[in-house]
Amino acid sequence: MNRKLILGLFVVVILFVGLAARPPQDEFSEQEVDGHSQGNHKLDCTVIRPWDSSVGPGKSEYPIIVWANGWGGNDNAGDDTTLFYKEMLIEWALDGPYIVIAANQWSVQESDVLACLQWIVDQNDKRGSEYYGVVNTNKIGLSGHSQGGGAVVKAGDGEPNGFDITTVLTMNPYGPGWVNAGSQDGPVLVLTGANDVATPYSWTYPVFEAVQTNGIGGLYAVHQVVGHNDLDFYKPVPMLWWQYTLNGKVGAGKNLKKILGNEPWHTQYTDGTD
């Protein structure tokens, strides 16, 4: 075999090995949903799907996470709308994998959260829908930030739509005046920051106090350097929480407890979650 042929084969092998070693690209797609709901806002949701829309879903059933934005101060294009949180929501969708559906309103309320949830659940039963038969309606997580954090706590009993909510993860929640925190269907994780002046300890801890009356349990985890919008500092806690509560991975729960038991976290547990 001549040297040119040997060199050519060597280059081909190197290219093949390089391609084989290259990690596959994560695929996701988005859908905008609008219409009318029974709440105080028009139905306006963004669905983030852990699959390429040209290929379709590749898993039999996906748990659901419904997201609620913080208050945008009447600014529909402001930092507290869905775009501000989208990178995090995409990470959640791919990590699960989960179907993540976000209520896009700048002033999200529990009715908006439940309207988006109702839409995706209805699609699961609708023949011809891309979501037909692939939504795990028995695994539902609600999550939000600031006012949205209060909204998902208030929506945590699934009423009046009759949903059974698996878990709630609230970040720097607004409350407790209009938040009925004592009636959730599942455990609640309250994440907050010691440097948060927008929703300080005096607002967030009463939410946790009310959660303690729900008979299910919850966690109150304070990050010592987090301000109101510093959500990146919470990683990887939310994804471990979802893996534990929505995917049933015991190892994720153990890792979560280990992280929350050390600096910079100060964590309190209610009965049933320790």
Buried (B, 14 or more C-beta within 10 A) or exposed (E): EEEEEEEEEEEEEEEEEEEEEEEEEEBBBBBEBEEEBEBEBEBBBBBBBBBBEEEEBEEEBBBBBBBBBBBBEEEEEBEBBBBBBBEBBBBBBBBBBBBBBBBBBBBBBBBBBBBBBBBBBEBBEEEEBBBEEBBBBEBBBBBBBBBBBBBBBBBBBBBEBEBEBBBBBBBBBBBBEEBBBBBBBBBBBBBBBBBBEBBBEEBBBBBBBBBBEBEBBBBBBBBEEBBBBBBEBBEBBBBBBBBBBBBEBEEBBEBBBEBBEEEEBBBBBBEEBE
